[in-house]
Amino acid sequence: MNRISGLYAIAIATLTAAVVITGALLVSYEENQVMAYSRAFEKGNYTFGTISSIQNDESGNPAWVVSGHWKANLLSNQSNVSSQGNISSSSGPTFNAYVEMIMLNGTAAHTHTITNFVLANTSMPNNMTRIFNGTSTASMREGPVTNIPTGISIMGDKVISIWLDPSKINNHFGNTPIYGTVMNEHGDRQGYSKGNNTQMESNIWAK
């Protein structure tokens, strides 16, 4: 009887220890998840957001679902813009995006990155819209395509449109911009969870 009691006590102790360790790991995970965006905002005044868009095929018909996330410090670089709307590359404006594309029928899934954005000029046609023009690099099946004329518009600090010159990338994203949303500094919009995405995506977020 004593032997059975001893084994029972050991089993209870082991189970209790496992529960405590699991709880500690969950708390640590939750803390890291909560702090992920606030630390990024503190370090570089970056703006984050999600991408959620429908892109057309060569005939102009809706064909692709595009989703992903983006990161930029363009809004925090406004103090470096001249009265003519020009900005020097030394001021360090950045824009990076990771997108996943899949056809509306659920086939042909693949990914792209948009990196190396070089800002040439910016404008504000009205008090709700800010436009950033420049060039960027997009990863394509054949390899990176560089110096793509790129326009990034932010409307009402809530919506973003990303336009890549279709003639430079074989009309891959159709004839309309890629649309997404902007997450505010308080984190009211949930960002995209990176999960187990590629190393290229990790490099984007590290910039």
VEXDREN-2710 file (C-alpha; in Angstrom, 1 decimal):
% VEXDREN-2710
k/r/px/py/pz
1/MET/0.0/0.0/0.0
2/ASN/2.9/2.4/0.9
3/ARG/4.5/1.6/-2.5
4/ILE/1.3/2.5/-4.4
5/SER/0.9/5.7/-2.3
6/GLY/4.4/6.6/-3.2
7/LEU/3.9/6.1/-6.9
8/TYR/0.6/8.1/-6.7
9/ALA/2.4/11.0/-5.0
10/ILE/5.2/11.0/-7.7
11/ALA/2.6/11.0/-10.5
12/ILE/0.8/14.0/-8.9
13/ALA/4.0/15.9/-8.4
14/THR/5.1/15.3/-12.0
15/LEU/1.7/16.4/-13.4
16/THR/1.7/19.5/-11.2
17/ALA/5.2/20.4/-12.4
18/ALA/4.2/20.0/-16.0
19/VAL/1.2/22.3/-15.6
20/VAL/3.3/25.0/-13.9
21/ILE/5.9/24.9/-16.7
22/THR/3.3/25.0/-19.4
23/GLY/1.6/27.9/-17.7
24/ALA/4.9/29.8/-17.5
25/LEU/5.6/29.2/-21.2
26/LEU/2.1/30.4/-22.2
27/VAL/2.5/33.6/-20.1
28/SER/5.9/34.3/-21.7
29/TYR/4.5/33.7/-25.2
30/GLU/1.6/36.1/-24.6
31/GLU/3.9/38.8/-23.3
32/ASN/6.1/38.5/-26.4
33/GLN/3.0/38.7/-28.6
34/VAL/1.6/41.7/-26.9
35/MET/4.9/43.6/-27.0
36/ALA/5.8/42.8/-30.6
37/TYR/4.4/45.9/-32.2
38/SER/5.0/48.4/-29.4
39/ARG/8.7/47.7/-29.4
40/ALA/8.9/48.2/-33.1
41/PHE/7.1/51.5/-32.9
42/GLU/9.4/52.7/-30.1
43/LYS/12.5/51.8/-32.1
44/GLY/11.9/53.3/-35.5
45/ASN/8.5/54.9/-35.7
46/TYR/7.4/52.3/-38.2
47/THR/3.9/51.9/-39.5
48/PHE/2.6/48.4/-40.0
49/GLY/-0.5/47.0/-41.8
50/THR/-2.1/44.2/-43.6
51/ILE/-2.6/43.5/-47.3
52/SER/-6.0/42.3/-48.5
53/SER/-6.7/42.8/-52.2
54/ILE/-8.2/41.3/-55.3
55/GLN/-6.1/41.6/-58.5
56/ASN/-7.1/41.2/-62.1
57/ASP/-5.8/38.9/-64.8
58/GLU/-4.6/40.0/-68.2
59/SER/-8.1/40.4/-69.4
60/GLY/-9.1/42.7/-66.5
61/ASN/-11.2/40.1/-64.7
62/PRO/-10.8/39.4/-60.9
63/ALA/-8.5/36.4/-60.6
64/TRP/-6.2/36.6/-57.6
65/VAL/-6.5/37.0/-53.9
66/VAL/-3.5/38.8/-52.5
67/SER/-2.8/38.9/-48.7
68/GLY/0.2/39.7/-46.5
69/HIS/1.7/42.5/-44.5
70/TRP/3.8/45.6/-45.0
71/LYS/6.1/47.8/-42.9
72/ALA/7.2/51.4/-43.5
73/ASN/8.6/54.5/-41.8
74/LEU/7.4/56.9/-44.6
75/LEU/4.9/58.7/-42.4
76/SER/7.6/59.4/-39.8
77/ASN/9.9/61.0/-42.5
78/GLN/7.6/63.9/-43.3
79/SER/9.9/66.3/-41.6
80/ASN/12.6/65.6/-44.2
81/VAL/10.4/66.5/-47.2
82/SER/11.2/69.8/-48.9
83/SER/8.7/72.4/-50.0
84/GLN/9.0/70.9/-53.5
85/GLY/8.1/67.4/-52.3
86/ASN/11.6/66.0/-52.8
87/ILE/13.4/63.9/-50.2
88/SER/17.0/62.7/-50.0
89/SER/17.8/59.0/-49.9
90/SER/20.0/59.7/-46.8
91/SER/17.0/60.4/-44.7
92/GLY/16.3/56.6/-44.7
93/PRO/12.7/56.2/-45.8
94/THR/11.8/52.5/-46.1
95/PHE/8.9/50.4/-47.3
96/ASN/8.8/46.6/-47.4
97/ALA/6.0/44.1/-48.1
98/TYR/5.4/40.4/-48.1
99/VAL/2.5/39.1/-50.2
100/GLU/0.9/35.8/-50.9
101/MET/-1.1/35.3/-54.1
102/ILE/-3.6/32.5/-54.9
103/MET/-6.1/32.2/-57.7
104/LEU/-9.8/32.5/-56.8
105/ASN/-10.2/28.8/-57.5
106/GLY/-7.6/28.0/-54.8
107/THR/-4.7/27.1/-57.1
108/ALA/-1.3/28.5/-58.1
109/ALA/-0.4/29.8/-54.6
110/HIS/2.9/31.7/-54.5
111/THR/4.6/34.6/-52.7
112/HIS/6.4/37.9/-53.5
113/THR/8.4/40.5/-51.6
114/ILE/8.6/44.2/-52.3
115/THR/11.9/45.7/-51.0
116/ASN/14.5/48.3/-51.6
117/PHE/12.1/51.2/-51.9
118/VAL/13.9/54.4/-52.9
119/LEU/11.7/57.5/-52.4
120/ALA/11.9/60.1/-55.1
121/ASN/9.2/62.5/-54.1
122/THR/6.0/62.9/-52.1
123/SER/2.8/64.9/-52.5
124/MET/-0.5/65.5/-50.7
125/PRO/-3.3/66.2/-53.2
126/ASN/-5.8/66.7/-50.4
127/ASN/-5.8/66.6/-46.6
128/MET/-6.7/62.9/-46.6
129/THR/-4.2/61.4/-49.0
130/ARG/-0.4/61.2/-49.0
131/ILE/1.5/59.8/-52.0
132/PHE/5.0/58.5/-52.0
133/ASN/6.6/57.9/-55.4
134/GLY/9.9/56.1/-56.1
135/THR/11.3/52.7/-57.2
136/SER/11.4/49.3/-55.6
137/THR/12.5/45.7/-56.2
138/ALA/10.0/42.8/-56.5
139/SER/10.8/39.2/-56.2
140/MET/9.5/37.3/-59.2
141/ARG/9.7/33.7/-60.5
142/GLU/12.6/34.5/-62.8
143/GLY/14.4/36.5/-60.1
144/PRO/14.3/40.0/-58.6
145/VAL/13.1/42.9/-60.8
146/THR/14.7/46.1/-59.8
147/ASN/14.0/49.8/-60.3
148/ILE/10.2/49.3/-60.7
149/PRO/8.4/52.7/-60.7
150/THR/6.3/52.5/-57.5
151/GLY/3.6/54.6/-56.0
152/ILE/2.4/54.2/-52.4
153/SER/-0.7/56.1/-51.3
154/ILE/-2.1/56.3/-47.8
155/MET/-5.7/57.5/-47.5
156/GLY/-7.0/58.8/-44.3
157/ASP/-4.3/57.0/-42.3
158/LYS/-6.5/53.9/-42.7
159/VAL/-6.0/52.5/-46.2
160/ILE/-2.9/51.9/-48.3
161/SER/-2.5/51.3/-52.0
162/ILE/0.7/49.9/-53.6
163/TRP/1.1/50.4/-57.3
164/LEU/3.9/48.7/-59.2
165/ASP/4.4/49.7/-62.9
166/PRO/2.7/46.7/-64.7
167/SER/5.0/47.1/-67.7
168/LYS/8.0/46.2/-65.6
169/ILE/6.6/43.0/-64.2
170/ASN/4.6/41.5/-67.1
171/ASN/1.3/42.8/-65.6
172/HIS/1.7/40.3/-62.8
173/PHE/-0.6/42.2/-60.3
174/GLY/-3.0/43.2/-63.0
175/ASN/-4.0/46.8/-63.8
176/THR/-5.0/48.0/-60.3
177/PRO/-3.0/48.8/-57.1
178/ILE/-2.7/46.3/-54.3
179/TYR/-4.8/47.5/-51.4
180/GLY/-4.4/47.0/-47.6
181/THR/-5.1/48.6/-44.3
182/VAL/-3.0/50.7/-41.9
183/MET/-2.6/49.7/-38.2
184/ASN/-2.5/52.7/-35.9
185/GLU/0.2/53.2/-33.2
186/HIS/-2.1/51.8/-30.5
187/GLY/-2.3/48.5/-32.2
188/ASP/-6.1/48.7/-32.7
189/ARG/-5.7/46.6/-35.9
190/GLN/-4.1/43.2/-35.5
191/GLY/-1.0/42.7/-37.6
192/TYR/-0.2/39.7/-39.8
193/SER/1.3/36.8/-37.9
194/LYS/4.5/35.7/-39.5
195/GLY/4.4/32.1/-38.4
196/ASN/6.8/29.9/-40.3
197/ASN/7.2/32.0/-43.4
198/THR/10.4/32.1/-45.4
199/GLN/13.8/33.5/-44.3
200/MET/13.3/36.3/-46.9
201/GLU/10.3/37.4/-45.0
202/SER/12.3/37.5/-41.7
203/ASN/14.9/39.6/-43.4
204/ILE/12.2/42.1/-44.5
205/TRP/10.9/42.5/-41.0
206/ALA/14.5/42.9/-39.6
207/LYS/15.1/46.0/-41.7
END
